[in-house]
């Protein structure tokens, strides 16, 4: 017999009661690209947004593959679980769009944390655009918070635009680096460095310890040259995800940041700015979906494309015609 379909109301009630199984199913709906699931997913997210917020913390963690993100989150997450928090780990991995195996996805990651009853780990959603993937992650954050998770960790690989997206959805942004990653930093990583609320030089153990501490001093001097945001001086520290050293200090830095943000009323200010951006992203996304799913547009678009390519129609004229057609229908 076919299982009776759960209503949005039932989903919301079960999520609010901390049911992780239903949380997972709801996230699957949110991640689905099928229009069939869209309305139900929207209703669930809207319902979860109405659940009064408890005191949650969203932490973004980024770093290139191999820097030690999963090892770090495994131990960091357990550390927080020991402190009594419920932890959800979500991933944004834009590479999973192109290759079947995502960088963050397949191998068994965060083995210890995944066995904890107070942790929930969700691999990266697939999607045809970074925009799609980030929408799914944003909505999943809302669902996890409604499910009473206190700390949401959003992990991303430091290889593209996804850092900016993740930075736009978290309260604290942590960058993991290695002592000998100096060269690449001059170029591509500068923008990411500017977003960091803290940098941790990972693998500061064994023979690497001294070099890591030296690198930390160096990075601290570079960070001190950037303009401060929200009166916060970004901190550079060292840690070893493997031996678990320095992990507690990183949590301490995050708490200090939160304290400062709350004291100056920046905490909610920042979230409100992020929400405003999210609103605009949603508007654009909805208009776009609406446009491309429109029957008339679908009919006429291939022809217009052909005419533009053949030089029989100006691209600007084609765009205007299509948008006008959409508006009047
Ligand atoms: P990710 O790709 O960023 O998630 O990196 P992983 O967590 O998978 O780590 C990559 C490799 O580095 C693994 O072999 C880890 O055991 C190792 N590793 C991670 N953290 C540390 C650390 O603090 N010290 C040392 N020596 N090795 C580490």
Boltz pocket constraint, residues with backbone or C-beta under 6 A from the ligand:
constraints:
  - pocket:
      binder: B
      contacts: [[A, 63], [A, 64], [A, 65], [A, 66], [A, 67], [A, 68], [A, 69], [A, 70], [A, 71], [A, 72], [A, 103], [A, 202], [A, 203], [A, 204], [A, 205], [A, 239], [A, 240], [A, 241], [A, 242], [A, 243]]
      max_distance: 6.0
